[in-house]
Amino acid sequence: MGGMDPKDRLLADTFDGQAEKFERALLQSDAAALARLVAFAGLSAGSKVFDAGCGPGLVGEAFLEAGHVVHGIDLSAEMVRRARERCARFGERATFEQGSALDLTTAGSFDAAVSRLVVHHTTDPLAFMMAQVQLVRPQGALVLCDHTTDPERARARWHNEIERARDRSHARSLPPGELLELLARAGLESIRYAEEWHDLDFDEWFDRGTPVLPKAEVRVKLLSGSARGFTPSLRPDGGISIRGCWAMLCGVKPR
């Protein structure tokens, strides 16, 4: 991986460091939420699934438990190591490699491609989606789950500034309409959309990030505004809860 470009190297290094906390974070590892993503995908039994940005294998494990075959890829060597360990019990149905989804050339090899919480790290989300579409057979599915933000630009800018202050690898959270538009621009049909709302604890969320600003400074900025999909509230105990929204989308590749 010595020839990795600077952005990919940043992501690899960031998630090597975050891997342990990410894997055990309550929101990321929520079995019910993962099961809902598998159900939303609606794949035929035994589908061959490409997991883009597989992380520690949480998503792959959920699809494997549903009877599918999973091949995952991630820039982070530590994430790949954890994914292999987590999913070892599935034997040859589970394979994971270090690398970039943009570099694969096995066109039409998969029944579906899935990514969870990856799009907001990409500087070119359309290219990321198109790379996965190329890997999927005709009538195969592209499934993604990611953070959303406010359609109003100023609110979205505020939200993304906070995200970047907390995590140096964050590129941009997108509003729901832009996510839907990207799937359409990728040539997909029969696009479906659903939302998952959740509550984040600010301290837990911040402490597993890779911040570029002090925590106290980010806290003050967070309490200065709100956005759809990222609304803070001050609790009686002095902590902050953030009401967040993930979007789940699925589109079908034409014949």
C-alpha positions in Angstrom: 0.0 0.0 0.0 3.0 2.3 -0.3 1.6 4.0 -3.4 -1.6 5.1 -1.6 -2.6 8.6 -2.4 -2.6 11.2 0.5 -6.4 11.1 1.0 -6.5 7.3 1.1 -3.4 7.3 3.4 -5.2 9.7 5.8 -8.3 7.4 5.9 -6.1 4.3 6.4 -4.2 5.9 9.3 -7.3 7.4 10.8 -9.2 4.1 10.9 -6.2 2.1 12.0 -6.3 4.2 15.1 -10.1 4.3 15.5 -10.7 0.6 14.8 -11.0 -0.6 18.4 -13.4 2.1 19.5 -15.4 2.0 16.3 -15.9 -1.8 16.5 -17.4 -1.5 20.0 -19.3 1.7 19.6 -23.0 1.1 20.5 -24.4 2.8 17.5 -22.1 1.2 14.9 -22.5 -2.3 16.4 -26.2 -2.2 17.0 -27.4 -5.6 15.9 -31.0 -4.5 15.3 -29.9 -1.6 13.1 -27.6 -3.9 11.1 -30.5 -6.4 10.7 -32.7 -3.6 9.4 -30.1 -2.7 6.8 -30.0 -6.4 5.6 -33.8 -6.5 5.5 -33.9 -3.1 3.6 -31.4 -4.5 1.0 -33.9 -7.3 0.3 -31.4 -9.6 -1.5 -32.1 -13.1 -2.8 -30.9 -15.9 -0.7 -27.2 -16.7 -1.1 -26.4 -13.4 -2.9 -22.7 -12.5 -3.4 -22.2 -9.1 -1.7 -19.4 -6.6 -2.1 -18.8 -4.7 1.1 -17.1 -1.4 0.3 -15.3 0.1 3.3 -16.0 -3.0 5.3 -14.5 -1.7 8.5 -14.2 -4.3 11.3 -16.7 -6.6 9.5 -19.9 -5.5 11.3 -21.9 -5.1 8.1 -20.3 -8.2 6.5 -21.1 -10.3 9.5 -24.8 -9.2 9.3 -25.1 -10.2 5.7 -23.2 -13.5 6.3 -25.5 -14.3 9.1 -28.4 -13.9 6.7 -26.8 -16.5 4.4 -25.0 -14.4 1.9 -21.5 -14.5 0.6 -19.4 -11.4 1.4 -16.2 -10.0 0.0 -15.1 -6.8 1.9 -12.4 -4.2 1.2 -11.0 -1.4 3.3 -8.1 0.9 3.2 -7.3 0.2 6.9 -5.2 -2.9 7.5 -6.3 -3.0 11.1 -10.0 -2.9 10.1 -9.4 -5.8 7.6 -7.6 -7.8 10.3 -10.6 -7.3 12.7 -13.1 -8.2 9.9 -11.3 -11.4 9.1 -11.2 -12.3 12.8 -14.9 -11.4 13.4 -16.1 -13.4 10.4 -13.7 -16.3 10.4 -16.5 -18.7 11.5 -18.1 -18.3 8.1 -15.2 -19.9 6.3 -14.9 -19.4 2.6 -18.1 -17.4 2.4 -16.2 -14.5 4.0 -13.2 -12.8 2.4 -11.6 -9.4 3.1 -8.7 -7.5 1.6 -6.9 -4.2 2.1 -7.4 -1.8 -0.8 -9.7 0.7 -2.5 -13.0 -0.1 -4.1 -12.1 2.4 -6.9 -9.2 0.1 -8.0 -11.2 -3.2 -8.5 -11.9 -4.3 -12.0 -14.0 -7.5 -11.5 -17.0 -6.1 -13.4 -20.3 -7.8 -12.9 -19.0 -10.2 -10.2 -21.5 -9.4 -7.5 -25.2 -9.5 -6.9 -25.0 -6.4 -4.7 -22.6 -3.8 -3.4 -23.1 -2.3 0.0 -21.4 0.5 2.0 -22.3 1.8 5.4 -20.9 5.1 6.8 -18.4 5.5 3.9 -19.9 8.1 1.6 -19.2 11.0 3.9 -15.5 10.2 3.8 -15.3 10.4 0.0 -14.3 13.5 -1.9 -16.1 12.2 -5.0 -19.2 10.3 -3.9 -20.4 9.7 -7.5 -17.1 8.1 -8.5 -17.3 5.9 -5.4 -20.9 4.8 -6.3 -20.0 4.3 -10.0 -17.1 2.0 -9.0 -19.5 -0.2 -7.1 -22.1 -0.2 -9.9 -19.4 -1.5 -12.2 -18.9 -4.5 -9.9 -22.5 -5.4 -9.8 -24.3 -7.6 -12.4 -27.3 -6.2 -14.4 -30.4 -6.2 -12.1 -28.0 -6.2 -9.1 -28.4 -3.7 -6.3 -26.3 -0.8 -4.8 -27.1 -0.4 -1.2 -25.8 2.4 1.0 -26.3 3.8 4.5 -24.8 7.1 5.5 -25.2 10.3 7.6 -27.5 13.0 6.2 -27.5 16.7 6.7 -29.8 19.7 6.2 -30.9 20.7 2.7 -30.4 24.3 3.7 -26.8 25.2 2.8 -25.8 27.3 5.9 -27.1 24.6 8.3 -25.3 21.9 6.3 -22.1 24.0 6.3 -22.3 24.4 10.1 -22.9 20.6 10.5 -20.0 19.7 8.3 -17.6 22.1 10.0 -18.3 20.4 13.3 -17.9 16.9 11.7 -14.5 17.9 10.3 -13.4 19.5 13.6 -14.1 16.1 15.3 -12.7 13.8 12.6 -10.0 14.9 10.2 -11.1 12.2 7.7 -14.6 13.6 7.2 -15.3 15.0 3.7 -19.0 15.9 3.6 -22.3 14.7 4.8 -24.9 15.0 2.1 -28.6 16.0 2.3 -31.1 13.3 1.4 -32.0 14.9 -2.0 -28.3 14.8 -3.1 -27.9 11.2 -2.1 -31.0 10.3 -4.1 -29.7 12.4 -7.1 -26.3 10.6 -7.0 -28.0 7.2 -7.3 -30.0 8.4 -10.2 -26.8 9.9 -11.9 -25.2 6.5 -11.4 -27.8 5.1 -13.7 -29.8 3.2 -11.1 -33.5 2.4 -11.2 -36.2 1.6 -8.7 -34.5 3.7 -6.0 -35.8 3.2 -2.5 -35.1 5.5 0.5 -35.6 5.1 4.3 -34.4 6.9 7.4 -32.9 5.7 10.6 -33.0 8.2 13.5 -30.8 7.8 16.5 -29.3 9.6 19.5 -25.5 10.2 20.0 -23.8 11.2 23.2 -21.4 14.0 22.3 -18.6 12.9 24.6 -18.6 9.2 23.3 -18.8 10.4 19.7 -16.0 13.0 20.1 -13.7 10.8 22.0 -13.5 8.1 19.3 -12.8 10.7 16.6 -9.5 12.2 15.3 -10.1 15.9 16.2 -8.4 18.9 14.7 -9.9 21.3 17.3 -10.1 21.1 21.1 -13.2 19.3 22.6 -14.3 22.4 24.5 -14.2 24.5 21.3 -16.3 22.0 19.3 -18.8 21.7 22.2 -19.4 25.5 22.1 -19.8 25.5 18.3 -22.2 22.5 18.5 -24.5 24.3 20.9 -24.6 27.3 18.6 -26.9 25.8 16.0 -28.7 22.8 14.6 -29.4 21.0 11.3 -31.8 18.4 10.1 -30.0 15.1 10.9 -27.7 16.7 13.5 -29.6 18.5 16.3 -27.9 18.9 19.7 -29.7 19.3 23.0 -28.2 20.0 26.4 -29.2 17.4 29.1 -29.8 18.2 32.8 -26.6 16.3 33.6 -24.6 18.8 31.5 -24.0 16.3 28.7 -25.1 16.8 25.1 -27.3 14.5 23.1 -27.3 14.8 19.3 -30.3 13.6 17.3 -28.9 12.2 14.1 -30.2 10.6 10.9 -28.8 7.9 8.7 -30.3 7.3 5.2 -30.6 3.9 3.7 -30.8 3.8 -0.1 -31.1 1.0 -2.6 -31.0 1.2 -6.4 -31.1 -1.4 -9.1 -28.6 -1.6 -12.0 -30.5 -1.7 -15.4 -30.3 -4.8 -17.6 
